[in-house]
């Protein structure tokens, strides 16, 4: 491979060969046209021609020359526009009269949507292929395509029908492509440089010109990969690296780019072969403050303005969740709404929704929100009304509703001011522009009837098809570009991450409906043709002064082979007695001293909570550090707003149902109702009160249908024994150490007792009941060792049952407990009531709960005094307490030296 074959020198050879040919044939260079593969080749070709000090021909690409000759004709109604989202709507209208399409739409809407997308994809491919033909032979192309389709075998009826519609749709377009204006041109000569494989349009143009007697020169810069070094050894620096995993590959790629820049090889081309990998590499390079330009662009849907707009549209859907609303209200588009509610209104709204479990917007009770949050919520609901139409309407009407909503919120100006894609989002969705009168875009916008969900899908598809290219900041140092765009460009070095068999080798698939056989018949790119073009493009990388190829050796636990192109390159090197050199890692190794993490511990000397609940006491007994984080620091995980009702929702609802049921029985409301009807009514009332959707709650409603007779039977048996419901949901607050421990005098023990039952005459004493919907075995295990059971023991303490000096509840404390000035002299009992066992209602009693309460109270006193005195609160890291503890990350449980997983 001689120096003349490098990218920096090849343009000198191209221009010299073209100039000599023009001069030898007596052709006017001023009237000749030189066609190049890409627009990026125009500048280096013009610079090379200036070195010759000769008259320069017109240097263009086929598309730039066609654009200079005149604009493309506007698409009319029912014609392809090239906009995938708009053409998908036109395709729906086109298929509406087809019986087979209507049957598919009714039977499988998702398959119908996929069929529409495939139809549009095939129509676009066929239209592009036809535009590359000589206009005089285009009708022959369409006729040949029809004949090839008729002879297709092994294709399903649906696929054949869709391809036939796509073919006729594309063929019926009477517009002439803009490039047709090239064929009547009569320059003094046509010159064409081929690089990366044949160019069908240029070949057709030169064939037509030769038939008309116009001199033509074809220059070929393609480099055969297998014989790339027949002229000698590589002239540039060539190296490969095999990396361990994804992160190692990203770091090595970034290090290679920086190494080239430090060596003065700028700009560096970073090939976008794997977009996920490139995002990580770019993030690493941006930390260095380098000038990066991305020619591949970003999908418009990935920009911040697009994400904000989609958040608003998702909130407007009928099936939106409160999470969707909160996500929208946190975006800049809802800034005016947050201003109406006040700075703290959104945080308070989210806290109330999570605390009350309001997962659906219909469940949110505005009258129960703080004033600022109520204003915010009502303003948000009003703002989304235009986007919540129940029926279908024209796409133009939806766009106008979206525009009005944005204007009402002042969000249109906010979007326009966002540099990273805001104006492009407004333009792509027709919010800042209008279609030409009579155009195909206007026909679709006015004619397509969409439901609310279909409109959201259209917006999403439009944004996915859009592209945003961030501007270059500072001087160009790194160019992110596709493999094909690196050919013959004067880069100082090229870095190709992902040179493995999974990334560099597979060719992009063509339209699903156009198989390889049909593509070969009508002259469309085939798999083999794409693979050959990929090899030509890869071979052009060898012209760079430096080329670094990086790949992974493993994909997970599976070995990952090198790309077949690397294997062919290695064989070509071996043919000249060389091999593919290994990359020298420029990264600097640094020794990091080991820093083992010890078991976490905290101190709270002189600090105690003002009150303790049963769950707080349980935290202290399970893990002192958990108690420190949950109770003393007050840390909490934000509750999830699950759309689907879960077992916790069922338990909360069942508690409320039983409380309403028993309260109404005691107060003798509606005496004509029997217990079954009263329980069913309570179930419906509490479902509305808690905002539970019947459809989502259906599995638990079925469980409740089995629960009702079982519970009523159990209740009848207990009442026959003299047990009576006294009170439910009883709030209690006591000060156990007010008279005995000055340091703990202000500390209150509080809680809510699910239910208190009495005997018929009170002689049987009080029975404390805690409803449970969990595992019966778990409850039995809990009371098997009474000293390990916290909840029922705390219930007993709240009732003033402790022979170790616990004073009676103060008058007025505990929600009506002022009528019971002292602890009961009757024996106190406590039990869990398992409501969800398959064998019926089960009672699990905590034996001798008063004695257990006395022991726990004394132990709790000693623990609290020790905390107050400054004893450490260590993280125990043992047992099931760690399994689901939300403080596990805070105590660094998984980082302790020698900790079990």
C-alpha positions, -999 to 999 in steps of 0.1 A, spaced: 0 0 0 18 32 -12 15 66 4 -6 78 -25 -34 55 -12 -38 75 21 -69 96 26 -47 128 29 -31 122 -5 -58 104 -25 -76 137 -34 -45 150 -51 -45 118 -73 -82 121 -81 -80 158 -91 -48 152 -111 -62 122 -130 -94 141 -137 -76 173 -149 -53 153 -171 -82 134 -187 -101 166 -194 -70 182 -209 -61 152 -230 -96 150 -245 -98 188 -251 -128 191 -227 -137 224 -210 -131 219 -172 -153 249 -165 -183 231 -181 -176 197 -167 -192 182 -135 -174 160 -110 -198 139 -88 -186 127 -54 -202 102 -30 -209 125 0 -212 162 7 -183 158 32 -160 151 2 -167 185 -15 -143 206 6 -113 183 3 -118 178 -34 -120 216 -40 -89 222 -19 -70 196 -39 -81 211 -72 -69 245 -62 -34 231 -58 -34 224 -96 -39 261 -104 -63 250 -132 -98 258 -140 -121 239 -117 -151 218 -128 -184 220 -109 -178 197 -79 -211 183 -65 -229 153 -53 -260 141 -72 -283 154 -45 -265 188 -41 -266 194 -78 -303 184 -80 -311 207 -52 -294 236 -70 -314 229 -101 -348 233 -84 -370 223 -55 -387 190 -52 -424 188 -60 -447 189 -29 -466 156 -23 -503 158 -28 -531 140 -11 -526 102 -10 -490 105 -21 -460 95 -2 -445 124 18 -414 106 32 -426 113 68 -431 79 83 -456 91 109 -477 110 84 -475 82 58 -486 57 84 -519 76 88 -523 79 50 -517 41 48 -545 35 73 -569 55 50 -556 36 20 -563 2 37 -597 12 51 -615 -2 21 -597 -35 20 -617 -63 35 -587 -83 46 -572 -52 63 -604 -45 82 -606 -81 93 -570 -79 107 -577 -46 124 -607 -61 143 -590 -94 151 -556 -81 162 -551 -43 164 -514 -47 173 -507 -68 143 -526 -43 122 -504 -15 134 -473 -35 126 -487 -42 91 -492 -5 85 -456 2 96 -443 -25 73 -464 -12 44 -450 23 48 -414 10 51 -417 -10 19 -433 19 0 -405 42 10 -379 17 -1 -395 11 -34 -399 48 -40 -363 54 -32 -352 26 -55 -373 40 -84 -358 75 -79 -324 60 -86 -334 48 -121 -332 66 -154 -366 84 -159 -369 68 -193 -368 33 -177 -387 39 -146 -420 25 -160 -400 -7 -168 -389 -8 -132 -424 -8 -119 -437 -33 -144 -407 -56 -136 -415 -53 -99 -451 -63 -105 -441 -93 -125 -415 -103 -98 -442 -100 -71 -466 -122 -90 -439 -149 -92 -430 -147 -55 -434 -180 -37 -432 -189 0 -447 -156 10 -479 -154 31 -511 -139 17 -510 -110 41 -474 -101 33 -481 -104 -5 -511 -81 -1 -493 -55 19 -463 -55 -6 -488 -52 -35 -504 -21 -19 -470 -6 -11 -459 -12 -47 -489 4 -63 -489 33 -38 -453 41 -47 -458 36 -84 -489 58 -85 -470 89 -75 -467 110 -107 -441 134 -93 -406 133 -108 -378 130 -83 -356 161 -80 -327 141 -94 -345 136 -127 -333 171 -136 -298 157 -138 -305 136 -169 -313 164 -194 -281 183 -184 -254 185 -211 -221 193 -195 -188 191 -214 -181 159 -194 -193 139 -165 -168 126 -140 -177 103 -111 -157 91 -82 -169 57 -68 -161 49 -32 -178 24 -9 -194 4 -38 -216 13 -68 -239 43 -68 -270 33 -88 -281 69 -95 -246 80 -108 -243 48 -129 -277 54 -145 -268 91 -151 -235 83 -168 -250 55 -188 -276 79 -201 -250 106 -208 -228 81 -227 -258 71 -248 -262 108 -256 -225 111 -266 -213 130 -236 -178 120 -224 -177 103 -191 -149 94 -167 -153 68 -139 -129 69 -111 -129 41 -86 -113 46 -51 -126 13 -37 -100 -8 -19 -103 -46 -19 -99 -57 17 -84 -91 9 -57 -75 -13 -53 -42 6 -16 -46 11 -4 -60 -22 13 -27 -29 33 -29 4 29 -28 42 4 -5 59 15 31 59 -4 41 90 -5 30 126 -27 0 128 -37 -17 161 -64 -37 178 -74 -42 215 -94 -70 231 -113 -57 262 -128 -75 291 -164 -61 291 -186 -32 281 -171 -7 306 -135 -17 298 -143 -13 261 -157 22 267 -128 33 288 -102 19 263 -120 37 235 -119 70 253 -83 65 262 -74 57 226 -91 89 214 -72 110 240 -39 93 231 -43 102 195 -51 138 204 -21 140 227 0 127 198 -12 155 175 -35 133 154 -66 155 151 -94 155 144 -102 119 155 -131 101 139 -150 80 165 -172 55 145 -207 51 157 -211 14 152 -228 8 186 -249 37 198 -252 24 234 -214 21 237 -209 55 221 -231 72 247 -208 59 274 -176 68 255 -190 103 248 -198 108 285 -162 99 293 -148 123 267 -170 152 276 -154 153 310 -122 165 293 -139 195 277 -132 184 242 -148 198 210 -171 170 199 -194 170 168 -219 142 162 -228 137 126 -251 108 134 -274 130 155 -298 120 183 -333 107 180 -355 137 187 -374 115 212 -343 113 234 -340 151 239 -352 168 271 -380 188 254 -395 157 238 -394 138 271 -412 167 288 -439 169 261 -445 132 262 -448 133 300 -476 158 296 -494 137 270 -490 106 291 -507 124 320 -536 133 297 -544 97 289 -575 81 304 -554 53 319 -528 77 334 -516 72 369 -508 97 396 -471 89 389 -476 101 353 -492 133 367 -463 139 391 -438 132 364 -454 159 342 -458 184 371 -421 182 378 -411 193 342 -404 228 331 -437 227 311 -457 228 343 -437 256 359 -467 280 357 -489 255 376 -463 251 403 -462 289 407 -500 289 413 -497 264 441 -466 277 457 -431 264 461 -440 236 484 -472 225 468 -458 198 445 -439 181 473 -469 182 496 -491 168 468 -467 139 462 -464 132 499 -502 130 504 -507 108 473 -480 84 485 -492 84 521 -528 77 512 -520 53 483 -537 74 456 -524 57 425 -551 68 401 -560 105 394 -597 97 400 -588 86 436 -573 120 445 -595 139 469 -587 176 463 -606 186 494 -582 166 515 -551 183 501 -533 213 516 -545 246 500 -515 251 478 -516 214 466 -553 217 460 -548 248 437 -520 230 419 -541 198 413 -572 217 402 -551 239 378 -534 208 364 -568 190 358 -581 221 340 -550 224 318 -553 189 305 -590 191 296 -585 199 259 -563 168 255 -588 145 272 -613 142 244 -633 109 247 -639 104 210 -618 105 178 -611 138 161 -590 151 133 -552 151 138 -553 189 130 -577 193 160 -555 174 183 -525 195 173 -545 227 179 -556 214 213 -519 206 222 -509 241 210 -536 257 231 -526 237 262 -489 247 257 -499 284 252 -521 283 283 -493 270 303 -467 293 287 -449 261 278 -446 269 241 -421 297 249 -403 274 273 -399 247 246 -388 272 220 -361 285 244 -347 251 252 -316 247 229 -314 209 230 -342 202 205 -370 225 217 -375 243 183 -372 210 165 -399 194 186 -423 222 179 -416 220 142 -418 182 139 -452 182 156 -465 211 134 -468 234 164 -447 261 149 -454 256 112 -483 249 89 -484 226 59 -486 240 24 -522 243 11 -532 213 -9 -502 192 2 -503 156 13 -494 167 48 -524 190 50 -546 162 37 -535 138 64 -536 164 92 -572 173 83 -585 138 73 -569 114 98 -593 107 127 -574 97 159 -584 88 194 -565 103 223 -542 72 226 -536 71 188 -526 108 189 -501 101 217 -487 72 196 -484 95 165 -465 121 186 -442 94 198 -436 80 163 -429 115 150 -404 122 177 -387 89 171 -383 96 134 -370 131 141 -333 139 145 -314 165 165 -278 172 159 -261 191 188 -240 221 177 -202 220 180 -189 240 209 -153 251 205 -128 237 179 -134 204 163 -113 176 179 -136 146 177 -161 136 150 -186 110 158 -197 96 124 -210 64 108 -185 40 92 -195 50 56 -189 87 63 -153 82 72 -142 73 37 -116 96 21 -119 122 48 -87 138 62 -89 125 98 -58 124 119 -69 90 134 -99 67 134 -111 48 165 -136 20 159 -151 6 191 -171 -26 187 -151 -45 161 -166 -78 171 -188 -103 153 -220 -91 170 -215 -54 161 -193 -52 130 -205 -77 105 -243 -80 106 -257 -58 79 -288 -37 86 -320 -55 76 -341 -42 48 -379 -38 48 -396 -68 63 -419 -72 33 -391 -71 7 -372 -104 9 -338 -109 -5 -350 -128 -36 -375 -101 -45 -348 -74 -38 -324 -91 -62 -350 -94 -89 -358 -57 -90 -323 -44 -82 -327 -34 -46 -298 -38 -21 -295 -75 -11 -278 -89 20 -248 -99 0 -246 -65 -16 -248 -48 18 -221 -71 31 -198 -62 2 -204 -25 7 -196 -29 44 -163 -45 34 -154 -17 10 -162 9 37 -141 -9 63 -112 -12 39 -112 26 35 -103 29 72 -68 16 62 -61 49 45 -61 68 78 -28 78 94 -38 58 125 -65 32 130 -75 17 164 -99 -13 164 -114 -22 198 -137 -51 207 -149 -72 236 -136 -107 240 -167 -119 259 -204 -111 259 -214 -120 294 -201 -155 300 -200 -164 263 -168 -158 242 -173 -132 215 -154 -136 182 -138 -108 162 -157 -94 133 -152 -114 100 -138 -82 86 -110 -82 112 -103 -118 102 -100 -108 66 -78 -79 75 -55 -102 95 -52 -126 66 -43 -97 43 -15 -87 67 -3 -122 70 0 -123 32 27 -96 34 44 -112 64 28 -91 92 1 -95 118 -24 -72 134 -5 -53 162 -19 -51 197 -29 -18 211 -8 -2 238 -30 8 267 -21 45 276 -40 44 308 -20 49 340 -24 24 367 -28 38 402 -26 18 434 -57 24 456 -52 14 492 -78 -10 506 -104 8 527 -125 -19 544 -158 -6 558 -165 -15 594 -199 -22 609 -218 11 611 -228 25 645 -243 58 656 -246 78 688 -276 97 700 -265 110 734 -291 131 750 -315 126 721 -346 105 722 -378 106 701 -409 123 715 -430 92 709 -427 55 700 -450 33 680 -451 -5 679 -431 -4 646 -405 19 662 -401 -5 692 -398 -34 667 -370 -15 648 -351 -10 681 -354 -47 689 -344 -58 654 -315 -35 647 -304 -4 668 -290 13 637 -324 8 619 -340 24 649 -315 53 646 -323 59 609 -360 54 610 -370 69 643 -343 93 654 -334 106 620 -370 102 606 -358 88 573 -384 72 551 -386 57 516 -412 73 494 -440 49 489 -446 35 455 -478 45 438 -487 11 423 -515 11 398 -524 -24 406 -539 -31 440 -517 -53 462 -520 -73 494 -513 -42 515 -542 -23 498 -564 -53 505 -554 -53 542 -560 -16 546 -594 -19 529 -605 -49 549 -596 -31 582 -617 -2 572 -646 -25 560 -647 -43 593 -645 -11 614 -675 4 595 -694 -29 597 -690 -32 635 -696 5 642 -728 4 623 -739 -27 641 -732 -12 675 -750 21 666 -779 0 651 -779 19 618 -803 6 592 -818 -21 615 -836 -37 585 -803 -47 569 -789 -81 577 -752 -86 585 -744 -99 550 -759 -68 533 -743 -45 559 -708 -60 553 -713 -58 515 -723 -22 518 -693 -14 539 -671 -30 513 -684 -7 485 -683 24 507 -646 18 516 -637 10 480 -650 44 470 -634 61 500 -599 46 493 -602 52 455 -599 16 445 -609 7 410 -633 -23 409 -615 -38 379 -581 -36 396 -595 -49 429 -613 -79 412 -590 -106 426 -594 -94 461 -631 -89 457 -633 -126 448 -614 -134 481 -638 -111 500 -668 -131 486 -654 -162 503 -645 -142 534 -680 -128 542 -697 -161 551 -667 -174 570 -664 -142 590 -701 -140 598 -700 -176 610 -670 -169 632 -687 -138 646 -719 -157 654 -699 -183 674 -681 -156 694 -712 -137 702 -729 -169 713 -700 -173 737 -706 -138 751 -679 -119 732 -690 -84 720 -674 -58 698 -668 -27 720 -646 -3 700 -625 -3 668 -595 18 655 -588 30 690 -560 56 692 -540 54 725 -512 75 738 -495 69 772 -464 80 791 -451 48 807 -422 64 826 -437 97 836 -434 89 873 -404 67 874 -377 79 850 -372 117 846 -351 112 814 -380 94 798 -409 113 813 -419 131 781 -416 100 759 -450 87 748 -460 53 737 -487 55 710 -506 33 686 -539 23 671 -556 -9 683 -577 -25 655 -604 -38 678 -613 -42 715 -639 -68 725 -656 -73 758 -675 -101 775 -713 -98 779 -711 -84 814 -674 -73 814 -664 -100 837 -645 -118 810 -621 -89 806 -610 -71 775 -598 -88 743 -574 -68 721 -576 -80 685 -552 -72 656 -565 -80 622 -540 -98 599 -542 -109 562 -508 -125 562 -495 -161 567 -511 -180 595 -478 -199 601 -460 -166 604 -484 -155 631 -480 -187 650 -443 -185 648 -444 -149 661 -463 -158 693 -445 -191 698 -419 -171 717 -440 -144 734 -410 -122 742 -403 -118 705 -439 -105 697 -439 -67 698 -472 -56 685 -496 -73 709 -473 -65 738 -474 -28 729 -512 -31 726 -513 -43 762 -490 -14 774 -513 11 756 -542 -3 776 -523 4 809 -516 -33 816 -483 -35 833 -476 -44 869 -443 -25 870 -455 10 877 -472 19 844 -496 47 853 -532 49 839 -538 68 807 -544 105 813 -579 118 811 -589 127 776 -560 107 760 -566 79 735 -598 90 716 -625 89 742 -605 70 768 -611 96 794 -641 76 806 -618 48 816 -595 66 841 -575 35 851 -563 1 839 -589 -26 839 -589 -50 869 -601 -78 847 -576 -101 829 -564 -87 796 -561 -109 765 -546 -102 731 -547 -121 699 -541 -119 661 -571 -126 640 -561 -142 607 -587 -132 581 -572 -146 550 -566 -183 558 -581 -208 534 -596 -228 563 -615 -199 577 -610 -173 604 -582 -183 628 -573 -169 663 -537 -168 674 -536 -157 710 -506 -142 728 -507 -161 762 -500 -141 793 -496 -108 774 -496 -87 807 -465 -105 819 -448 -102 785 -456 -65 785 -440 -60 819 -408 -77 808 -407 -57 775 -414 -24 793 -384 -29 816 -361 -39 788 -373 -10 767 -366 14 796 -330 1 799 -324 4 762 -337 39 760 -317 51 790 -286 36 774 -292 54 742 -298 86 761 -265 81 779 -246 77 746 -243 40 741 -237 32 704 -264 20 681 -247 -6 660 -260 -22 628 -265 -58 636 -266 -71 601 -283 -104 611 -314 -124 602 -344 -113 582 -341 -78 595 -316 -70 568 -335 -87 539 -359 -59 532 -345 -31 553 -346 2 534 -316 14 555 -293 -13 541 -276 12 518 -271 37 546 -254 13 570 -233 -1 541 -243 -36 550 -231 -51 517 -197 -34 520 -186 -46 554 -155 -66 554 -164 -103 555 -201 -96 554 -224 -123 541 -242 -115 509 
